[in-house]
């Protein structure tokens, strides 16, 4: 079982509190990643996980899926990142449908979910039309972290223990450096070449994945400093700065998160609109 699949199962069990059955082998060398049942509502879920380590192929796309291209080594990663691949290869094959019905999953009476690292808007539109839910792996990680942060119990699950440790370490390391013991931050020299352009951007949005929080700033705000923030690093492990040419674009981005705490910076943006 892949690490990402273990994390998804940990999420479903611990955050959703559903019962799970992972890794079910089917005929024709196929496999179901995860089945889940909500014990309260008895809703059923077929969940497939596809989280690519590659930055090029991280997003799920709506590009045309061609089974012939799946056999070509250079085309395979691209094909496996299409929604069509999931529809025809993961949700719709006879071997998988037969196995699902053995588990009492009748067509139309269960939900299909793809867990992935972001997606394109057209992939989302097609998924909606096909009744397929898309779950963002980054949000799952965040929800696990938030959910276990306040639990005092000891985790017997290795995945949860690891995530808990990792998150505690990140939050500690992100505390503003006012002592010599703080860890060295990523230097500006490692930032990419678009930095020069970024410096001209008038608007910036910072989002903190761990806290589920986002703020829209003007470049000259003291909390922003052209996307350097107050800690002097362009990006950190728990969050990210993104630059925008217009306020409208920045607002669209800000509203695209599923965060309760996503708003205009109280220091630079609200004072500006008042004057
Ligand atoms: Zn600001």
Boltz pocket constraint, residues with backbone or C-beta under 6 A from the ligand:
constraints:
  - pocket:
      binder: B
      contacts: [[A, 216], [A, 217], [A, 218], [A, 221], [A, 222], [A, 223], [A, 224], [A, 265], [A, 266], [A, 267], [A, 268], [A, 269]]
      max_distance: 6.0
